[in-house]
Amino acid sequence: MKWNQHPGGILAALLSAAALGMTCNAFAQPAQEGLTVQEEGDSVWIRHDGRTLLRYRFGEVPFKPYVQEWFSPKGVNILRDAPADHKHHHALMFAISVDGVNFWEEKDAPGTQAHRGLSAVHTGRTGDVAYASLTEQLDWIAPPTGAVLLHETRTIRVYDTPPPEAALLTWESRFEVPAGKEKAVLGGSHYFGLGMRFVESMDTVGEFAVPQGALGEIVRGDEHLTAAPWCAYTAPAGGHSVTVALFGDPGNVRHPPLWFTMKEHFAYIAATLNLWREPLEVASGTPLVLRYGAALWDGTTDAQRIESTYRRWLELSAPPKQ
């Protein structure tokens, strides 16, 4: 059983919450230099002095939790949730196929990333930088049997980088094969992975950037796959240009990421593992950890600044040394 499914686990969680100063009906944390993180209804909200930095939605979602809103230092949200052309595009989301079950498109008996509970919601510091963080437990479930294909522990961490620096976050997913199951096979289309759909003003008119300058292989139309440690996109939002970059962690399997990019019909970027050509096995007893970063600037940002921020993110997101 999960911690939130067992009476003893519930009591332990409540005692832990009380020790941390959390409310019993919702996780909440006192400010860490103006940062707050709180569960409210179907979402976790991260704010700085009352200004929303990020909203993570886990409730009232039929198939997958995701980051629904993410704001630039000037307060511009760049994420678009469930647009009419692709209802299954949920802002910033992670989805692939597992054992042949599709967790990306939400049709024809899709899989479900089932929220099982929030095991930690807190603020803290890493070096000289304050952060706010949430950790969620999920089960990846296959229809129609309800079989659990994977357990996931997902952590979203937002760093307090004051304007005019970039908004900065980490997305980390730890996958484990359930007890009694030998392995899970990850696969899917060439765009499956950690994907980001942008607000409408950013569609068709922006420019992608990678360290080596040129995008890589064309798959179809203007869809490219490019191997690089980071990939950025600059386009208009909120009345001015913004630049968003996604980062891959060198500790990830198959680093650097293979970035899927497109902008012909709408703008999209995804960090992929080349699963469409090379499925990946996760063995029982050997967890798979994937860690990605994202940065968001107001204005146009050059490659040197993106690279510098990428290096800074690597320092901030590095797991503690054993």
TORZALO-60186 format. One record per residue (C-alpha): residue number from 1; y, z negated, x. Coordinates in nm, 3 decimals, always signed. Example, Ala and Ser with C-alpha at 12.3 -4.5 7.8 and 13.67 -1.06 7.14 Angstrom:
TORZALO-60186
[1,[-0.450,-0.780,+1.230]]
[2,[-0.106,-0.714,+1.367]]
END
This chain:
TORZALO-60186
[1,[+0.000,+0.000,+0.000]]
[2,[+0.363,+0.048,+0.099]]
[3,[+0.579,-0.260,+0.156]]
[4,[+0.755,-0.206,-0.177]]
[5,[+0.431,-0.171,-0.371]]
[6,[+0.283,-0.511,-0.284]]
[7,[+0.411,-0.842,-0.430]]
[8,[+0.405,-1.003,-0.086]]
[9,[+0.595,-0.707,+0.058]]
[10,[+0.861,-0.739,-0.210]]
[11,[+0.908,-1.110,-0.134]]
[12,[+0.929,-1.040,+0.238]]
[13,[+1.181,-0.763,+0.178]]
[14,[+1.397,-0.991,-0.040]]
[15,[+1.386,-1.270,+0.216]]
[16,[+1.480,-1.022,+0.487]]
[17,[+1.764,-0.888,+0.272]]
[18,[+1.893,-1.238,+0.211]]
[19,[+1.883,-1.309,+0.583]]
[20,[+2.094,-1.001,+0.646]]
[21,[+2.342,-1.080,+0.372]]
[22,[+2.218,-0.804,+0.139]]
[23,[+2.225,-0.818,-0.239]]
[24,[+1.890,-0.841,-0.417]]
[25,[+1.953,-0.548,-0.652]]
[26,[+2.093,-0.313,-0.386]]
[27,[+2.104,-0.297,-0.011]]
[28,[+2.452,-0.358,+0.122]]
[29,[+2.598,-0.443,+0.459]]
[30,[+2.928,-0.600,+0.561]]
[31,[+3.167,-0.380,+0.754]]
[32,[+3.105,-0.297,+1.120]]
[33,[+3.461,-0.218,+1.227]]
[34,[+3.533,-0.066,+0.886]]
[35,[+3.188,+0.089,+0.830]]
[36,[+2.989,+0.000,+0.520]]
[37,[+2.655,+0.125,+0.389]]
[38,[+2.534,+0.047,+0.038]]
[39,[+2.271,+0.152,-0.214]]
[40,[+2.440,+0.243,-0.543]]
[41,[+2.232,+0.390,-0.825]]
[42,[+2.044,+0.696,-0.701]]
[43,[+2.214,+0.716,-0.360]]
[44,[+2.305,+0.543,-0.038]]
[45,[+2.676,+0.572,+0.046]]
[46,[+2.818,+0.536,+0.396]]
[47,[+3.193,+0.473,+0.404]]
[48,[+3.468,+0.385,+0.649]]
[49,[+3.746,+0.168,+0.506]]
[50,[+3.652,+0.298,+0.161]]
[51,[+3.651,+0.667,+0.261]]
[52,[+3.314,+0.835,+0.204]]
[53,[+3.148,+0.973,+0.518]]
[54,[+2.807,+1.062,+0.373]]
[55,[+2.603,+1.038,+0.055]]
[56,[+2.223,+1.036,+0.076]]
[57,[+2.052,+1.095,-0.258]]
[58,[+1.699,+0.963,-0.312]]
[59,[+1.683,+0.901,-0.689]]
[60,[+1.681,+1.135,-0.990]]
[61,[+1.562,+1.417,-0.761]]
[62,[+1.253,+1.601,-0.883]]
[63,[+1.112,+1.713,-0.549]]
[64,[+1.295,+1.590,-0.239]]
[65,[+1.562,+1.341,-0.122]]
[66,[+1.846,+1.484,+0.089]]
[67,[+2.198,+1.439,+0.227]]
[68,[+2.408,+1.555,-0.069]]
[69,[+2.757,+1.519,+0.080]]
[70,[+2.887,+1.502,+0.436]]
[71,[+3.256,+1.490,+0.519]]
[72,[+3.467,+1.607,+0.812]]
[73,[+3.712,+1.364,+0.979]]
[74,[+3.982,+1.499,+0.743]]
[75,[+3.763,+1.439,+0.440]]
[76,[+3.624,+1.788,+0.369]]
[77,[+3.269,+1.803,+0.230]]
[78,[+3.084,+2.110,+0.362]]
[79,[+2.751,+2.075,+0.178]]
[80,[+2.647,+2.253,-0.142]]
[81,[+2.368,+2.122,-0.364]]
[82,[+2.144,+2.339,-0.584]]
[83,[+2.360,+2.653,-0.616]]
[84,[+2.271,+2.894,-0.897]]
[85,[+2.128,+3.154,-0.657]]
[86,[+1.885,+2.907,-0.493]]
[87,[+1.843,+2.588,-0.695]]
[88,[+1.605,+2.448,-0.434]]
[89,[+1.875,+2.449,-0.163]]
[90,[+1.975,+2.084,-0.148]]
[91,[+2.269,+2.049,+0.090]]
[92,[+2.108,+1.906,+0.408]]
[93,[+1.731,+1.881,+0.356]]
[94,[+1.402,+1.887,+0.545]]
[95,[+1.114,+2.086,+0.397]]
[96,[+0.810,+2.278,+0.522]]
[97,[+0.460,+2.345,+0.392]]
[98,[+0.177,+2.098,+0.455]]
[99,[-0.188,+2.200,+0.422]]
[100,[-0.073,+2.510,+0.237]]
[101,[+0.139,+2.316,-0.015]]
[102,[+0.500,+2.442,-0.036]]
[103,[+0.762,+2.166,-0.018]]
[104,[+1.057,+2.410,+0.017]]
[105,[+1.078,+2.631,-0.293]]
[106,[+1.063,+2.430,-0.614]]
[107,[+0.841,+2.660,-0.821]]
[108,[+0.473,+2.743,-0.871]]
[109,[+0.347,+2.385,-0.835]]
[110,[+0.551,+2.269,-0.536]]
[111,[+0.484,+1.957,-0.338]]
[112,[+0.695,+1.644,-0.382]]
[113,[+0.856,+1.422,-0.121]]
[114,[+0.825,+1.096,-0.313]]
[115,[+1.071,+0.817,-0.236]]
[116,[+0.879,+0.492,-0.182]]
[117,[+1.158,+0.262,-0.078]]
[118,[+1.440,+0.181,+0.159]]
[119,[+1.302,-0.032,+0.439]]
[120,[+1.632,-0.078,+0.621]]
[121,[+2.001,-0.020,+0.547]]
[122,[+2.239,-0.162,+0.805]]
[123,[+2.531,-0.126,+1.042]]
[124,[+2.524,-0.188,+1.414]]
[125,[+2.631,-0.059,+1.754]]
[126,[+2.489,+0.169,+2.020]]
[127,[+2.688,+0.124,+2.338]]
[128,[+3.056,+0.135,+2.245]]
[129,[+3.001,+0.320,+1.915]]
[130,[+2.945,+0.160,+1.575]]
[131,[+2.702,+0.322,+1.332]]
[132,[+2.567,+0.292,+0.978]]
[133,[+2.203,+0.369,+0.909]]
[134,[+1.942,+0.398,+0.634]]
[135,[+1.564,+0.418,+0.672]]
[136,[+1.351,+0.552,+0.387]]
[137,[+0.976,+0.559,+0.329]]
[138,[+0.838,+0.876,+0.167]]
[139,[+0.500,+1.022,+0.074]]
[140,[+0.446,+1.398,+0.076]]
[141,[+0.233,+1.458,-0.234]]
[142,[+0.026,+1.761,-0.336]]
[143,[-0.002,+1.875,-0.698]]
[144,[-0.188,+1.840,-0.924]]
[145,[-0.414,+1.576,-0.769]]
[146,[-0.139,+1.351,-0.632]]
[147,[-0.308,+1.342,-0.292]]
[148,[-0.085,+1.211,-0.013]]
[149,[-0.072,+1.467,+0.269]]
[150,[+0.176,+1.287,+0.497]]
[151,[+0.363,+0.960,+0.525]]
[152,[+0.722,+0.991,+0.647]]
[153,[+0.968,+0.737,+0.778]]
[154,[+1.312,+0.902,+0.763]]
[155,[+1.623,+0.759,+0.926]]
[156,[+1.977,+0.887,+0.874]]
[157,[+2.238,+0.742,+1.109]]
[158,[+2.615,+0.809,+1.095]]
[159,[+2.830,+0.726,+1.399]]
[160,[+3.185,+0.595,+1.376]]
[161,[+3.368,+0.860,+1.577]]
[162,[+3.735,+0.833,+1.476]]
[163,[+3.952,+1.140,+1.408]]
[164,[+4.012,+1.384,+1.564]]
[165,[+3.659,+1.358,+1.706]]
[166,[+3.367,+1.516,+1.522]]
[167,[+3.178,+1.353,+1.240]]
[168,[+2.838,+1.284,+1.394]]
[169,[+2.494,+1.202,+1.253]]
[170,[+2.124,+1.183,+1.339]]
[171,[+1.832,+1.288,+1.118]]
[172,[+1.498,+1.149,+1.238]]
[173,[+1.162,+1.199,+1.065]]
[174,[+0.842,+1.026,+1.176]]
[175,[+0.529,+1.177,+1.020]]
[176,[+0.189,+1.011,+1.007]]
[177,[-0.141,+1.129,+0.861]]
[178,[-0.270,+0.892,+0.588]]
[179,[-0.574,+0.675,+0.658]]
[180,[-0.900,+0.859,+0.598]]
[181,[-0.743,+1.200,+0.659]]
[182,[-0.827,+1.376,+0.985]]
[183,[-0.517,+1.592,+1.022]]
[184,[-0.231,+1.771,+0.847]]
[185,[-0.137,+2.132,+0.918]]
[186,[+0.235,+2.217,+0.906]]
[187,[+0.336,+2.574,+0.825]]
[188,[+0.566,+2.784,+0.614]]
[189,[+0.817,+3.067,+0.620]]
[190,[+1.047,+3.152,+0.910]]
[191,[+1.333,+2.946,+0.758]]
[192,[+1.139,+2.625,+0.687]]
[193,[+1.268,+2.313,+0.865]]
[194,[+1.587,+2.109,+0.860]]
[195,[+1.818,+2.334,+0.658]]
[196,[+2.185,+2.322,+0.562]]
[197,[+2.352,+2.508,+0.272]]
[198,[+2.731,+2.528,+0.280]]
[199,[+3.009,+2.521,+0.022]]
[200,[+3.090,+2.862,-0.125]]
[201,[+3.408,+2.918,+0.079]]
[202,[+3.192,+2.923,+0.395]]
[203,[+2.964,+3.204,+0.273]]
[204,[+2.966,+3.551,+0.436]]
[205,[+3.286,+3.504,+0.641]]
[206,[+3.196,+3.267,+0.923]]
[207,[+3.067,+3.308,+1.278]]
[208,[+2.760,+3.156,+1.441]]
[209,[+2.755,+3.042,+1.803]]
[210,[+2.478,+2.946,+2.046]]
[211,[+2.505,+2.848,+2.416]]
[212,[+2.388,+3.186,+2.542]]
[213,[+2.642,+3.371,+2.330]]
[214,[+2.423,+3.623,+2.146]]
[215,[+2.191,+3.550,+1.855]]
[216,[+1.823,+3.632,+1.899]]
[217,[+1.555,+3.819,+1.709]]
[218,[+1.640,+3.984,+1.376]]
[219,[+1.377,+3.905,+1.113]]
[220,[+1.527,+4.088,+0.814]]
[221,[+1.878,+4.189,+0.718]]
[222,[+2.114,+3.962,+0.909]]
[223,[+1.857,+3.682,+0.942]]
[224,[+1.820,+3.582,+1.307]]
[225,[+1.588,+3.345,+1.492]]
[226,[+1.740,+3.212,+1.813]]
[227,[+1.591,+2.963,+2.058]]
[228,[+1.867,+2.727,+2.179]]
[229,[+1.938,+2.353,+2.212]]
[230,[+2.218,+2.384,+1.954]]
[231,[+2.364,+2.626,+1.702]]
[232,[+2.711,+2.617,+1.542]]
[233,[+2.889,+2.783,+1.252]]
[234,[+3.266,+2.815,+1.195]]
[235,[+3.407,+2.906,+0.852]]
[236,[+3.683,+2.802,+0.608]]
[237,[+3.649,+2.488,+0.396]]
[238,[+3.909,+2.265,+0.235]]
[239,[+4.195,+2.501,+0.318]]
[240,[+4.127,+2.525,+0.692]]
[241,[+3.851,+2.617,+0.937]]
[242,[+3.568,+2.378,+1.010]]
[243,[+3.294,+2.398,+1.272]]
[244,[+2.950,+2.248,+1.217]]
[245,[+2.677,+2.228,+1.480]]
[246,[+2.311,+2.127,+1.463]]
[247,[+2.139,+1.981,+1.769]]
[248,[+1.776,+1.963,+1.879]]
[249,[+1.635,+1.671,+2.076]]
[250,[+1.452,+1.763,+2.401]]
[251,[+1.181,+1.514,+2.302]]
[252,[+1.087,+1.720,+1.995]]
[253,[+0.773,+1.930,+1.999]]
[254,[+0.853,+2.298,+2.063]]
[255,[+1.202,+2.228,+2.192]]
[256,[+1.441,+2.405,+2.186]]
[257,[+1.453,+2.470,+1.811]]
[258,[+1.423,+2.821,+1.677]]
[259,[+1.744,+2.847,+1.474]]
[260,[+1.734,+3.044,+1.150]]
[261,[+2.079,+3.182,+1.064]]
[262,[+2.216,+3.410,+0.794]]
[263,[+2.551,+3.480,+0.625]]
[264,[+2.522,+3.822,+0.456]]
[265,[+2.468,+3.691,+0.102]]
[266,[+2.538,+3.324,+0.170]]
[267,[+2.557,+3.110,+0.483]]
[268,[+2.257,+2.907,+0.593]]
[269,[+2.128,+2.745,+0.910]]
[270,[+1.794,+2.576,+0.975]]
[271,[+1.622,+2.417,+1.273]]
[272,[+1.268,+2.555,+1.266]]
[273,[+0.946,+2.503,+1.463]]
[274,[+0.823,+2.865,+1.445]]
[275,[+0.563,+2.746,+1.194]]
[276,[+0.536,+3.088,+1.029]]
[277,[+0.376,+3.224,+1.347]]
[278,[+0.222,+2.908,+1.492]]
[279,[+0.117,+2.636,+1.246]]
[280,[+0.128,+2.288,+1.393]]
[281,[-0.144,+2.024,+1.356]]
[282,[-0.060,+1.655,+1.323]]
[283,[-0.367,+1.448,+1.409]]
[284,[-0.461,+1.112,+1.265]]
[285,[-0.330,+0.833,+1.484]]
[286,[-0.077,+1.056,+1.660]]
[287,[+0.261,+1.045,+1.479]]
[288,[+0.497,+1.339,+1.500]]
[289,[+0.863,+1.244,+1.554]]
[290,[+1.137,+1.502,+1.502]]
[291,[+1.498,+1.412,+1.581]]
[292,[+1.800,+1.633,+1.511]]
[293,[+2.174,+1.582,+1.527]]
[294,[+2.474,+1.732,+1.351]]
[295,[+2.844,+1.737,+1.434]]
[296,[+3.136,+1.847,+1.217]]
[297,[+3.490,+1.924,+1.332]]
[298,[+3.807,+2.018,+1.148]]
[299,[+3.920,+2.345,+1.306]]
[300,[+3.759,+2.596,+1.538]]
[301,[+3.561,+2.441,+1.822]]
[302,[+3.461,+2.615,+2.143]]
[303,[+3.123,+2.612,+2.316]]
[304,[+3.234,+2.369,+2.587]]
[305,[+3.335,+2.106,+2.335]]
[306,[+3.016,+2.158,+2.134]]
[307,[+2.806,+2.116,+2.449]]
[308,[+2.996,+1.799,+2.542]]
[309,[+2.939,+1.653,+2.194]]
[310,[+2.573,+1.751,+2.211]]
[311,[+2.540,+1.555,+2.537]]
[312,[+2.717,+1.259,+2.382]]
[313,[+2.485,+1.270,+2.082]]
[314,[+2.181,+1.270,+2.309]]
[315,[+2.308,+0.946,+2.465]]
[316,[+2.377,+0.782,+2.129]]
[317,[+2.054,+0.889,+1.960]]
[318,[+1.815,+0.810,+2.246]]
[319,[+1.549,+0.558,+2.139]]
[320,[+1.560,+0.220,+2.312]]
[321,[+1.375,+0.207,+2.645]]
[322,[+1.048,+0.016,+2.632]]
END
